[in-house]
């Protein structure tokens, strides 16, 4: 006799296998829109150091993003989108914190 957990696990594995084969419509792809970090920074006229300090992003992380060695995760991508749209407000909010 199978438990509910076992049934759920089997169903999940069948869905994963179907998705891997390009069948079924149960799986969803989560696409993160990654902003162009260098373009945002250059549009603001800031050096890497100034941008990193202003928006409290570790300089090594910023350089990794700009050089393509790393990609911002969903949270960082959202933060960068806010900076791109509302740079002054983002800066002021960090000053007040």
GROMACS elastic network, one bead per residue, 0.5 to 0.9 nm:
[ bonds ]
;  ai    aj funct       b0    kb
    2     5     6  0.80223   500
    2     6     6  0.59023   500
    2     7     6  0.65128   500
    3     6     6  0.51105   500
    3     7     6  0.62805   500
    3     8     6  0.85895   500
    4     7     6  0.50273   500
    4     8     6  0.60412   500
    4     9     6  0.84567   500
    5     8     6  0.50716   500
    5     9     6  0.60320   500
    5    10     6  0.85785   500
    6     9     6  0.50202   500
    6    10     6  0.61414   500
    6    11     6  0.85528   500
    7    10     6  0.51676   500
    7    11     6  0.61348   500
    7    12     6  0.85547   500
    8    11     6  0.50739   500
    8    12     6  0.60618   500
    8    13     6  0.85908   500
    9    12     6  0.50792   500
    9    13     6  0.61836   500
    9    14     6  0.86098   500
   10    13     6  0.51450   500
   10    14     6  0.61765   500
   10    15     6  0.86335   500
   11    14     6  0.50903   500
   11    15     6  0.61897   500
   11    16     6  0.86213   500
   12    15     6  0.50693   500
   12    16     6  0.61419   500
   12    17     6  0.85905   500
   13    17     6  0.60886   500
   13    18     6  0.85252   500
   14    17     6  0.50940   500
   14    18     6  0.61156   500
   14    19     6  0.85466   500
   15    18     6  0.50749   500
   15    19     6  0.60925   500
   15    20     6  0.85808   500
   15    23     6  0.87945   500
   15    24     6  0.74443   500
   15    25     6  0.88813   500
   15    26     6  0.69190   500
   15    27     6  0.74297   500
   16    19     6  0.50600   500
   16    20     6  0.61281   500
   16    21     6  0.86600   500
   16    26     6  0.89180   500
   16    27     6  0.76619   500
   17    20     6  0.50548   500
   17    21     6  0.63235   500
   17    22     6  0.86955   500
   17    23     6  0.84604   500
   18    21     6  0.51422   500
   18    22     6  0.62602   500
   18    24     6  0.58742   500
   18    25     6  0.87742   500
   18    26     6  0.89553   500
   19    23     6  0.53286   500
   19    24     6  0.61031   500
   19    25     6  0.75441   500
   19    26     6  0.77588   500
   19    27     6  0.64899   500
   20    23     6  0.74338   500
   21    24     6  0.87057   500
   22    25     6  0.87342   500
   24    27     6  0.76197   500
   25    28     6  0.76811   500
   32    73     6  0.78165   500
   32    74     6  0.61083   500
   32    77     6  0.76579   500
   33    74     6  0.80804   500
   33    77     6  0.70582   500
   33    78     6  0.86102   500
   34    37     6  0.83503   500
   34    71     6  0.74668   500
   34    72     6  0.67591   500
   34    73     6  0.81468   500
   34    74     6  0.80755   500
   34    76     6  0.88772   500
   34    77     6  0.55902   500
   34    78     6  0.85083   500
   34    80     6  0.86178   500
   34    81     6  0.86442   500
   35    38     6  0.88554   500
   35    39     6  0.84636   500
   35    40     6  0.79413   500
   35    72     6  0.84758   500
   35    77     6  0.63298   500
   35    78     6  0.86257   500
   35    80     6  0.67251   500
   35    81     6  0.65998   500
   35    84     6  0.85899   500
   36    39     6  0.53731   500
   36    40     6  0.63637   500
   36    41     6  0.88094   500
   36    65     6  0.87900   500
   36    66     6  0.79476   500
   36    80     6  0.87760   500
   37    40     6  0.51717   500
   37    41     6  0.62333   500
   37    42     6  0.85843   500
   37    62     6  0.78587   500
   37    65     6  0.69175   500
   37    66     6  0.61480   500
   37    80     6  0.72729   500
   37    84     6  0.89300   500
   38    41     6  0.51160   500
   38    42     6  0.59842   500
   38    43     6  0.83909   500
   38    48     6  0.86158   500
   38    62     6  0.87668   500
   38    65     6  0.82733   500
   38    66     6  0.56396   500
   38    67     6  0.89725   500
   39    42     6  0.51022   500
   39    43     6  0.58977   500
   39    44     6  0.85548   500
   40    43     6  0.51626   500
   40    44     6  0.64218   500
   40    45     6  0.88212   500
   40    80     6  0.80742   500
   40    81     6  0.88589   500
   40    83     6  0.78754   500
   40    84     6  0.57748   500
   41    44     6  0.52206   500
   41    45     6  0.63987   500
   41    46     6  0.57135   500
   41    47     6  0.72804   500
   41    48     6  0.73694   500
   41    51     6  0.64831   500
   41    84     6  0.84348   500
   42    46     6  0.60231   500
   42    47     6  0.75777   500
   42    48     6  0.89347   500
   43    46     6  0.78539   500
   43    84     6  0.86540   500
   44    51     6  0.85314   500
   44    84     6  0.85797   500
   44    87     6  0.80477   500
   45    51     6  0.89308   500
   46    49     6  0.78647   500
   46    50     6  0.57027   500
   46    51     6  0.55887   500
   47    50     6  0.51402   500
   47    51     6  0.60232   500
   47    52     6  0.84043   500
   48    51     6  0.52082   500
   48    52     6  0.60065   500
   48    53     6  0.85381   500
   48    59     6  0.70722   500
   48    62     6  0.73105   500
   48    63     6  0.74939   500
   49    52     6  0.51673   500
   49    53     6  0.61136   500
   49    54     6  0.84648   500
   49    59     6  0.64117   500
   50    53     6  0.51670   500
   50    54     6  0.58858   500
   50    55     6  0.84793   500
   51    54     6  0.51350   500
   51    55     6  0.60531   500
   51    56     6  0.80305   500
   51    57     6  0.78082   500
   51    59     6  0.85446   500
   51    62     6  0.86780   500
   52    55     6  0.55163   500
   52    56     6  0.55030   500
   52    58     6  0.59861   500
   52    59     6  0.54229   500
   52    61     6  0.88277   500
   52    62     6  0.68213   500
   53    56     6  0.50652   500
   53    57     6  0.66022   500
   53    58     6  0.77575   500
   53    59     6  0.78612   500
   54    57     6  0.79757   500
   54    91     6  0.64593   500
   54    94     6  0.82399   500
   54    95     6  0.88688   500
   55    83     6  0.81776   500
   55    90     6  0.75513   500
   55    91     6  0.63118   500
   55    94     6  0.72800   500
   56    59     6  0.87254   500
   56    94     6  0.81520   500
   57    60     6  0.85007   500
   57    61     6  0.69160   500
   57    62     6  0.66329   500
   58    61     6  0.52416   500
   58    62     6  0.63784   500
   58    63     6  0.87600   500
   59    62     6  0.50765   500
   59    63     6  0.61445   500
   59    64     6  0.85249   500
   60    63     6  0.51192   500
   60    64     6  0.60897   500
   60    65     6  0.86742   500
   61    64     6  0.50373   500
   61    65     6  0.62732   500
   61    66     6  0.86943   500
   61    70     6  0.78450   500
   61    72     6  0.87715   500
   62    65     6  0.51662   500
   62    66     6  0.62235   500
   62    67     6  0.85803   500
   63    66     6  0.50923   500
   63    67     6  0.59671   500
   63    68     6  0.84152   500
   63    69     6  0.84774   500
   63    70     6  0.88280   500
   64    67     6  0.52178   500
   64    68     6  0.60481   500
   64    69     6  0.50468   500
   64    70     6  0.52260   500
   64    71     6  0.77729   500
   65    68     6  0.52097   500
   65    69     6  0.62185   500
   65    70     6  0.50079   500
   65    71     6  0.55114   500
   65    72     6  0.67138   500
   66    69     6  0.78008   500
   66    70     6  0.81534   500
   66    71     6  0.87366   500
   67    70     6  0.77099   500
   68    71     6  0.68230   500
   71    77     6  0.87263   500
   72    75     6  0.76816   500
   72    76     6  0.52741   500
   72    77     6  0.55183   500
   72    80     6  0.87724   500
   73    76     6  0.53238   500
   73    77     6  0.59617   500
   73    78     6  0.85888   500
   74    77     6  0.50647   500
   74    78     6  0.61936   500
   74    79     6  0.86708   500
   75    78     6  0.51522   500
   75    79     6  0.62627   500
   75    80     6  0.86696   500
   76    80     6  0.60817   500
   76    81     6  0.85272   500
   77    80     6  0.50803   500
   77    81     6  0.61710   500
   77    82     6  0.87054   500
   78    81     6  0.50455   500
   78    82     6  0.63639   500
   78    83     6  0.87567   500
   79    82     6  0.51047   500
   79    83     6  0.63151   500
   79    84     6  0.86826   500
   79    90     6  0.88445   500
   80    84     6  0.61129   500
   80    85     6  0.86642   500
   81    84     6  0.50074   500
   81    85     6  0.62445   500
   81    86     6  0.83522   500
   82    85     6  0.52058   500
   82    86     6  0.55815   500
   82    87     6  0.70635   500
   82    89     6  0.88399   500
   82    90     6  0.70247   500
   83    86     6  0.52123   500
   83    88     6  0.78836   500
   83    89     6  0.81272   500
   83    90     6  0.59372   500
   83    91     6  0.80726   500
   84    87     6  0.58764   500
   86    89     6  0.53898   500
   86    90     6  0.61020   500
   86    91     6  0.86007   500
   87    90     6  0.52171   500
   87    91     6  0.61398   500
   87    92     6  0.85845   500
   88    91     6  0.50944   500
   88    92     6  0.60354   500
   88    93     6  0.84923   500
   89    92     6  0.50363   500
   89    93     6  0.59939   500
   89    94     6  0.85944   500
   90    93     6  0.51611   500
   90    94     6  0.63602   500
   90    95     6  0.87710   500
   91    94     6  0.52806   500
   91    95     6  0.63622   500
   91    96     6  0.88791   500
   92    95     6  0.50068   500
   92    96     6  0.63022   500
   92    97     6  0.87454   500
   93    96     6  0.52230   500
   93    97     6  0.63698   500
   94    97     6  0.51243   500
